[in-house]
Amino acid sequence: MKKRHRFTRADFWKLMLSLLLLGIAVLWILPLVMTVLTSFKAPLEVKKFVKQHNLLPMQWVTMNYDDVFSYPGLPFLAVLRNTLIVCASCIIGVLLISTTAAYAFERLPFRGSNTIFWILFGLSTIPNVVALVPQYNIYKALGWIDHLPSIIAPLLANIFNVFLVRNFMKGIPKEFDEAGRIDGASELYIYLRIILPMLKPVLMVLLLFTFNQAWNDFLWPTIAITTPSHSTITPSIGTFKNNFGNNPERFLAACTIAIIPTFIIYLTCQKYFLKGMQIGAGIKG
């Protein structure tokens, strides 16, 4: 006969913690749910929300999304295309720069490499806003202002990404490299065919971070881009807010569109996230 489990003090605190986390999750998710649901409401229904407090739309409409895509002052499809180009370019550039730099620092150490790495890491603590004026002047001299390269370039080199990949790479035994060199493999071959496939979890984390940063970047694109059709989605959301002030359902429709790609990317990469964030999480020999 099975013994009945006694409800202990530890069980009580676990239950309280679970309820607390559930409450926090509800508080975090509720605004997101309201955003999506409101984007499918008619303007009149949104205005009546204060009195009726109906969460679900009484009549589901898509006119708000039609208004977003047909808004004459801002070509939303062009904005989406620009944002996807920026995100794709940043992901490719970040993965290439971060992995090659981490490989050089970790697998091909040179005199003063550690000092250089930690100096760069220390400089990364300086707020980005400090560099806005010289950054703007440099890109203006290059002729990049009001063009997508001015948004892409600042996101490519990030010492934290190198730090993340380097520490993950520490967990990959160096015997793999030595075995490759004994077989006559070049450093490029070792990097591409031996090390890179083992970095998949941390690369997925970098993909998630980079996409999120490029997709949600607001301050610098607002400064660097002046033509609405050259802009990206997050600054454009601010434009919609100013122009759709009396019609929040249209603004929320634009916000919902902006949320979808980030949500899809997160669902795709979440299984790699915790593994990739572990320091030295590579293969142990």
C-alpha positions, 0 to 999 in steps of 0.5 A: 500500500502506497504511503500518502505524501505529507505536505511539507513546508518545502512543498508549500514554498514551492507552491507559492513560488509557482503561483508567483511565477504564474502571476508574473507570466500572466502580467507579462503575457496579458499586454501582448494578448491584448495587443493582438486581440485589439488589432482585430477590433473595429475602431468603434469597438475600441472606443467602447472598450472603456465602458464594455471591457470586452477582451475578445473582439465582438467582430473580427476584422482585418481592416487595420492590417489593410490600413497599415500596408496601404498607408500612403506616408510609409511603404510598410512592405519596403520597410519590412524588406529593409529590416529583413535585409539588415537582419540577414546581413547582421546575422551572417556578419556577426556569425563570421566575425564572432567565430573567426575572432573567437577561434583566433583568441582561443585556438591561435593565441598570440603575444598579448592576445589576452590583454587585447581581448580584455581591453576590447571587452572593457571598452564595450562597457562604454555606453553606445550613446557616447559614440553617436556623434563620431559614428554619424560623422564617420558614416556621413564621410563614407556616404552611408547616411540614409542607406542600410549599410549605416545600420548594418555596420555598427551591429557587426562587431560585438566583443560580447559575442566573441566572449560567448563563442570563445568560452563555449569553445573552451569546452571543445577539447584541443585534441580535435585540432591536434588530430586534424593538424597531424592529418595535414589539415589547414587551420581553415579546414579545422575551423570550418569542418571540425570546430564550427559544427560543434558550435551550433548551440552557441551560434543559434544563441547568437542568431537569436540575439543578433536578430532581436537586436537588429529587428528592434534597433530604434535609436541609431536608425532614427538618426541615420535614416531620414527617408521613410522608405529606407527605414526599418520596422521599429522606427517606423512603428513610432511613425505609425504611433504619431499618425494613428494616434486616434486609431490605436487599433491600427498602431497595434496591428503594426506592432503585431506584425513586428512581433511575429518574426521575433516570436518565430525565431525564438521558438526555433532557437529556444532549445539551443538557448540554455545550452548555448549560454552555458559557459564552456558548454562544448563537448567534454573529452 
